[in-house]
Amino acid sequence: MTDTTPATAPRTATFTTRSPATGKPMAEYPVDGPAEVSRAVARARSAQESWAALPASQRRGHLLSWKKRLANDLDDLARTIAEETGKPAGDAALEVVLTLEHLGWAARNADRVLRRRTVRTGLFAAHQRASLVHRPLGVIAVIGPWNYPLYTPMGSVGYALAAGNGVVLKPSELTPGTGTALAERFDAAVPGHAGLLTTVTGAASTGDALARSGVDKLAFTGSPGTARKVMAACAETLTPFLAECGGKDAVIVTADADLDAAADAIVWGALSNAGQTCAGVERVYAVREIHAGLCERVVERAAAVRPGAEADASYGPLTLPGQMEIVERHVRGAVSAGARALLGGPDSVRAPYVAPVVLTGVPEDAEAMTQETFGPVVAINAVADVDEAVRRANASQYALGAAVFCRNGRAGRAIAARLRAGAVSVNSVLGFAAVPALPFGGTGESGFGRIHGAEGLRAFTSVQSMTVQRFTPPIALTSFGVPAATRERAVRLAQALHRRR
C-alpha cells in the first residue's frame, strides 16, 4: 500500500506477481486487509477536506502537474504495464497516452461542468432564485481491472479527484505495480496532499474490505459475477456503486460498406490486446451479399497477426491464465455446434498465447455469441438485411459498445441509433475511447453508470439544490395564514394555466 504512516501491526501476508509470458516471479506486494484499508480510507478522508476546499483553479493546476509527471515518466509506466499484462510496449505506451488525454480533460473541465448554475423557477416560484451545485461525495473507492490497468481506472480516479474527492485505488492483483506507480507519481507531483490518492493491494478479500470500509462510492470494473458480489457488500451500507462489466460488442457491416476498411478495423478491434478489451469486437453481422468478401479480407489480415513476446509481436499472452479454458471452450463449442473456423480453431489455444481465430456460421445460442470470450476470437455471421443485424446485435445480454460500417454517413448514424449500446462508432471501432468528452458505460450485464466526460465528473458528486427568496410573494402558499379562499383562487388559476396546451 502506498502509505508512509507506520502500521499498527506488522503484516506478513504478501502475494507475488508473475510474468504472463513466462510465469516467472516479478515482485511481491502486501495483502492489505480491513485494518490497512480502513487506514487508507481515513487518510483519504482527512486529505479530501483540504483538497475540496481549494479553489477549482488550484485543483486544476495540481492535476495538470500530475499529468506532466506521468507524461515525463511515460516510458517507465509503459514498461510496468507491459511487464504486468504481457502486452507489447507500443500498446502500453498508447494506453498511457489515452490516460493523459482523459486526465487533462477532467482537470480542465471540472469547474465548468460542476460549478453552481441557476435554473428557471416557473410562475408559482417566481419569487425564488433557484440554483444547483455538484459537491464532491468524499472518498471514492476504485477497483481496477488488469487488461487496461492505467487507462480504465483513470476514468474514475482522475475524474473523482477533479470533482474534489479523495480516492483509494485497488488495482487488480495481476497489475498492482501499475496502480502503485500511479499513486506514487501523484504524491511526487502534488506535495502537501499525502493520502488523497492511495493504493491498496490484494485480491478479492482486499476488494471486499474496501467495499465495507465506509467509502462514499465505489467504482468497479470487472466481470458481472464479481460485480454482483461487490455490489452486495456495498448494499449493506447503501454505498453507491458504479459498474463497468464488459461486453459482447457487435459490428454491423452493410452492403455498401468499404470492406477493406471494415476488415482492417474488425481485425484490430478483435485481436488487439489479445482480444482482452471490454469494448472489443466479438460479433460481426454482415449482410449476405458482402459476407464472403468481408470474411476473405478479415482472414487475410488476421493471418498476418502474430502473438508472442518478441518486440515485433502484434499482441501478447492472455494475462489471466484461467481465461485460456474459456476461450478454448467457446471456440470448441462453436465448431461442435456447426460453425466453420475460417482461421485457427481449438488448437489455436496454446498457453500462454492464443493465435487468431475467425469463425462463421456460429449458432446464436452458442457461448461464443452469448458470453464474453475475452480472447482473440471473432465470429462473422451472415444476415439477410440490416434489420436482422440490428435484432441480433440487440439480442445480447450485454450492451456496452458497437460499431457500424456504412458508406452513407447518415444511414450509418440511423443504424447506430437503433443499437442498444452505450457507445457506438460509425466507420471505426472504439472511436469513442479516445474522446474524453464522451461518457462511457453500458446497461444489462455490461453494468450501469458512466465514466468519462461531463457525466463522468458528475458521477462522483452529489447535487445540492438551493432556493433563495428574492421578495415576499403576493400569495404565500407555504403559510398557514393564507385564507382558504385565496388558496382556492391560486389553485384554480394554476388549473386554468395547465389546461392550456
N, C-alpha and C positions, 0 to 999 in steps of 0.2 A: 504494500500500500504506500502511496506517495504521501508521507506524513513524517514530520520531524518531531512530533510530540512523543515523549517516552511512553512505551506501552505499560499498562498497569500489571501485566503478567507476560512472561516470555511465551512466544509462540513457537511451537515445534513442528506444526504441520506445514508441509510445503508440497508443491507439485512441480513436475518437470515438463517443460515444453520440448517437443521433438520436431525435427525437420519432416515435413510431409513427404519430401522426396526420398530421404534416406532412412528415416526413422531414428536418426542419431539424436541424443540429448542436446539441447541448446542452452537452456537456462532454467533456474529454479525461482519460484515465486511463492510467497506465503499464501496459505489458505486463510483468508480473513473471515472470521466468524462473527456472531452477533455483537460481541464487545467491540471489535475493531470497526465494524460497520457503524455501530452507534456513535463511536467517537468521530468517525469521518463525517457523519451527518451533523453532529453537534458543532464541529468546526466549520462546516459549510454554512450552517445557520448563523453562527456568530459573524462570519466574514460577510455574509449576504446583507446584513443590516447596513453596513457602511457602503457596500457596493451599490445597493439600491438607492442610497441617499445621494450618490454622486450625480452631478448634472449629466444629462444624456451625452453631452459632447465629450465629457471625460471618459465615460464608459466606452464610447466610440473610439477614442484615442488609444485606450488600453487594448482593446480588441484588435485594432489595426497594428499595434506594436507586436501583439502575439502572432498575428498573421505574417508580419515581416519576419519574425523569428522562425516560424515554420517554413517560410519560403527560403530563407537562408540555409536551413537545415534539410532542404528537400531531398538531397541525395541520401543522407543518413536515415531519414524517415522511410524513404522508398526501400532502402536496403533492409530495414527491420520488417517492413510489410512483406517484402519478397521472401525473406527467410522464414517468417512465421506461416505464410499462406502457401508458399511454393509458386506463386505467380511470377511471370517474367518481370525483370527490373523495369522495363519500359511501361508495363501495365501498372506497376506500383507507383511509378513516377506520375503517371496520368491521374491516378487516384488522389495523390497529394495535390495536384493542380486543381482538380474539381473541388477538393476540400477547401482550398484557398478561395476559390470563387464564391462558395457559399458563405464562408466566414466573413469575407469582405462585404457581401450584400447585406448580411444580417447586421453587421456593425454600422453600416452607413444608412440603413433604412429603419432601424428600430424606433428612433424618435418620431419620424414621420408617421409610421404606422400606429404607434401606441400612444401618442400624445393626446391630451384632452381635446375633445371636439364637441361642438354644440349640435343639438338636434332640434327639429321643429316640435313645438308643443301641441299644436292643434287649438281649435277655437276655445274649448272649455278650460284650457290651462294656459291661456294667453298671458296671464299674469305671472307665469313662472318662466324662468330661464332654465333650460334643461341641457345637461351635458353628460358625457360619459368618459371614463378613462380606464385604460387597461393597466392593472397593477401586477407586479410580479407575485407569483404564488409563494415563493420562499426557497425551498430546496427541491431540486428535481433529481430524481434517480434515473440513470440511463443504463440499460442493459444492452450492450452492443453485440453485433454478430462477428463471425470470423471471416466471411467472404470479402467484405469491404470494411476492414477494421478501423479505418480512419474516416473515410467519406461518409459512411452511413451514420455512425454515432454523432458526427459533427452536425448532421441535420437536426439533432436535438440539443447537443451540447452548446454549439455556437449560438443557436437561436435562443436557448434558455438564458445563457449569460447575457446576450444582448438585451433581453427583456428585463434584466435586473435580478435574476435568480442566482443562487449557488447551485453547484452540480456535483453529484457523486456518480462517477462512472464505473461500472463493472464491465470490463471487456470480456470477450469470450475467453475461456480457459485455454483456447488454442492460440490466441493472439494477445496475451497480456502485455507484451513488450511494447506494442503499438499504443495501447491505452496509457501505460505509464509514461511513455515518451511525450504524449500529448500534454499530460498534466505537468510534467517536469518543465516543458518549454513555456507553459503558461506562467508558472512560478518565476521563471527566469525573466520573462518579458514584462510581467506585471508585478513588480515588487510591492510589498505592503498589503497584499490581499491573500496571504497564505491560507490555504484551506478552502478557498472559494471553489476551486476545481480540484477534486481529489479522486484518485483511482483506488478502488479496492479490487483485489484479485481472488479468484477461486472459481469453483464450478457451481452446480445447482444450489448447494447449501448457502453459498455466499449471496446468490441472487435472491433466495428465499428470505435471508436475513435482511437484505436491502428492502424488499417489498414490505416487510413488517417493521421497518425502522422508524416510521413516522414521517417519511418524506411527504411533500405536498403534491407530487405527481410522479408517476413512473412511466417512462417511455421505453418500450421494449421492441426489439427486432429479433425474430427467430421463427420457429415452427408454430403452427396453430396449437398443437398439443401442449407445448411448453407455455405458450401464451395463456392458455386456459388455467394452468396451474399457478402462474404468477398472478393472473387476474383474480383468482380465488383468494390468494393471500392478501391482495390489495383490498378485496371486498370486505374483509374483516374490519377494516378501519375506514371504509369508504374513501380510500385513496384513489384519486382519478388515475386513469390508465389509458395509455396510447399504444396501439399495437400495429406493427407492420410485420405481416406474417407470410410473405412470399406470394407467388403467383403461378399461373399456368398460362402464360401470356400467348395470345393468338395473333397471327398476321393474316390479313386478307389480301389476296392478290387478284385484281380484276383483269378482264380480258384485254384491256388497253394499256396495262401497266408496262413500264420499262423492265423487262425481265432480267436484264443484266444487273441493273441497279437493285432490283428486288432480291435477286440471288446473292449478290455481294453483301447486302445488309442482313439477310437471313442467316448466312453463314457466320458473320461476325456476331450477331445477336445470340445465336445458339451455341457457339463454340468459345467465345472469348471468356477468359477466367475459368476455363474448363466447364462452361455451362453453369457455373455456380453464381448465378445472378438472379435475384428475386424477380426482376422485370425482364429477364432474358427471353428469347424466343424458344418456345417448346412445341407450339402447334402452328401449322400453316394450312390455310384453306384457300386453294386456288381454283378458279373456275375451270371447268373441264377442258375447254378448248386450248388453254395455255398450260395445263398441268404438266404434261410430259416435257414441254420445253423448259419450264421452270425447274423441274426435277433434274433434268440433264445439266443445267447450269449450276445448280446447287451442289450436285455430286462432283462436278468438275472442280469447283472451288474448294469444297470441303476435303477432297482427296489430297489437296496440296497443303493442308493444315496439319502440322505435326506437333504432338505433345512431347515434352521432355524437360530435362533440367539444364540443357545447353542454353547458351546465351541467345541463340537464334531460334529457339523453340517458340511455337505460336502460343502455347499455353502450358501450364504446369500440371502437377498431380491434383487429384482430389484432396482437398485439405482435411476433410473429415473421413477417416478410414472407413467408418461404418456406412458411408454413402455408396461404397462400391457395390454392396449387396443390393441396395435399392435400384441403382442404375441397371445392374445385370438382370434383376427380376423384371423390371419394366420392359427391357428390350426382349428378353426371352419370352415373356408373356405375350407381347405384341406379335412376335413371329409365330408363336404357337397358335395364336388366335386367327392367323391368316394374313398378317401383314407381310409385306416384302421388304427386305433390307436392301436398299439400293447401294448402300455403302456401309461396310462394317457389319456388326451383328453382336450376338452374345460374346463371341470370342474377342471383341474389341476391348473388353474389360480385363486389363492386365495390371493389377495393382503395382504401383500406386497411380498408374495412368489409365485413361480411357481414350482410345482412339475415336475419331469422329464417327457417328452413326447417323445415317439418314434412312428413315422409314417411310413407307407409303401404304395406303390402304389399311391403316390401323383402325380397328373397330372403336367406335366412340366410347364404348364402355370399358375399354382396356385401361389398365393403370397408367400406361404411357400417355393416355389422353385425359385422364381424370385426376391424377395425383402429380404433385410436383416431383419431377425426376431429378433436377439439380445436377445434371451432368451434360456432357457434350453430345446430346441426342436431340434430333428434331424430326417430327412427323409431318409429312406433307400429304394432305388428303385432298382429293378432288371433290368439288361440289358443282351442282347444276348451275347455280347463279349466286349473285351477291346476297340475296335474301337468305338462301340456305347457309351461306358462310356466316352471316350475322347470327342466325339462330344457333349454329353450332358453337360459335365463339362465345355467345352469351350463356350457353348451357352449363358452363363450368361453375363449380362452387367457389372458385377464385375470381376476383375482379380487381386486378391491380393495374397492369398496363396492357397495351395493344398497339398494333400498327396497321396501316392501310397503304397499299401501293396502287396508285391510280393516276394516270397521266393528267386527267382533268381534276385540277385542284379543288374546284367547288364540289364536284361529285365525291371526291375523297373526303372532304370535310363533312359532307352529308352522311356518308357511311360511318365515319368516326363518331358522329353524334349519336348514332344508334347503338353503339357498343357500350356494354355495361363494364366500364373500366374507369379507374381513377385518373389515368393519363393515357393519351393516345398520340402517336406520331403518324403523320402522313408523309409518305415517301422517304421515311428514315425509320430507324429503330432507336429507342431510348433517347430521342432528341430532347425530351423534357428534362432529362437528368442533368444537363449542362446549363439549364436556365434557372438560376436561383430564385427568380420571382415567381416561379410556378410551384404550387403546392403539390406534394406527393403523398399518396396513400391509396388505400382501396377499401373494399367492403367484402362482406362474406368471410370466407376463410382467409382472405388477404388482410383482415384486420379492420381497424377503424381509427379515425383521427388523421390529421395531416401534419407533416413536417414541411419545411421549406416555404419560402415566400411569406407574404403577409399573414396568411393563415397559420403558418408555422410559428411565427412570432407570437400571435395571439393565443396559440395553443398552450403557451406557458405563462399565461396571465389569467387573472380574474377580472371581470368587468364590474366597475363601480358606477352606478347611475346616481346623478345628483340633480336636484331642482333647487333653485333659489328664487324666492318670491320677490318679484320686482315692485309690485304695488298691491294694494288691497282690492280684491275682485269685487265687482258690483254685486254678485251673489256668492256668498261664501258657503259653498256646498259642503265643506268639511267642518261645519259648526252646528251644534245643536240649537243655536239661537236663530237659525233660519226658519221663518214661518213656513208651515206646510203648504200654503197656497203659493208662496214664492218658489219653493222646491218643485211643486207640480208644474208651474209655468216653465221652469227650466227644462224639466223632463219632456214636456210637450214640444218645446222649441227644438230640442235635440231630436225628437222623433220626426218632426217635420223636415229637418235638415237631412236626416239619414234616409228618408223616403225618396229623396232625390237620387237620380242616377248620377 
